[in-house]
Amino acid sequence: MRLLSRLYAFMYWARRRPLLGLSVSAWLVLLPLFIFFAGVLLRWPQPWKLVWLGVALFLVLAFALAGRAGYKRFVGDPQVDLDDEFAAPADEQRVPLRATGIFSVQNFENYVVEHPAEYWRVPLGQHVVMVQNGPDSFLYQIIEPQHIREVQPGYLIFGREPQTALALRFTVSWGPEFAEEPRFYELNDAPLRKEATEERVVYFTFDHDADRYAVWRSLLQSRNDG
């Protein structure tokens, strides 16, 4: 698991890091292709050319599979229980964490892995996650209490080694698809608006167990209250 965790982290870094107009991952794929074509021009022995072609195809497949998995894997751990020693944070109290998943502003969304973030709960009950997307750039996820479906403890396979994490499954009601002005239709004097039906999962990791338990209790308490 540790090797896979580090490979995911490297591939995510390589996919996002630019180098001479291309990403590092693109250069990693192109380099064995260049060597293959050089071998064709220089009439290298067939086995050598096939080796470099195989390396290029392997890297294409590896990056494709890693991208499809979101450069991470989550393994649930049902044996982990919520520690009663830790209470939910107060309203508006911000808890630092790292977030993985799709986060949005109202006209844009992006998939991030292990980006610095903050969690808090507003007095009306909504959960807010603010994720750093770049210098002075932030993405969000705003979750209604009644839209929380499951909070699962486990391990996130990403980075130097797997990390204890929480997986939050919820129904989306925030993002580009909700950016337009809401349209209301009267039916028996009851206003109707677009329903939140798409489910999504995001993942949180923490530097301290106390923060993990605090956010976990806050999310569970909200779900139970809803």
Sequence and secondary structure as in RCSB ss.txt:
>XXXX:A:sequence
MRLLSRLYAFMYWARRRPLLGLSVSAWLVLLPLFIFFAGVLLRWPQPWKLVWLGVALFLVLAFALAGRAGYKRFV
GDPQVDLDDEFAAPADEQRVPLRATGIFSVQNFENYVVEHPAEYWRVPLGQHVVMVQNGPDSFLYQIIEPQHIRE
VQPGYLIFGREPQTALALRFTVSWGPEFAEEPRFYELNDAPLRKEATEERVVYFTFDHDADRYAVWRSLLQSRND
G
>XXXX:A:secstr
 HHHHHHHHHHHHHHH EETTEEHHHHHHHHHHHHHHHHHHHT  HHHHHHHHHHHHHHHHHHHHHHHTTT EEE
E TT    TT     TT  EEEEEEEEEEETTEEEEEEEEEEEEEE TTS EEEEEEEETTEEEEEEE GGGEEE
EEEEEEE SSS EEEEEEEEE   SGGG S    EEETTEEE      EEEEEEE SSHHHHHHHHHHHHHHHHH
 
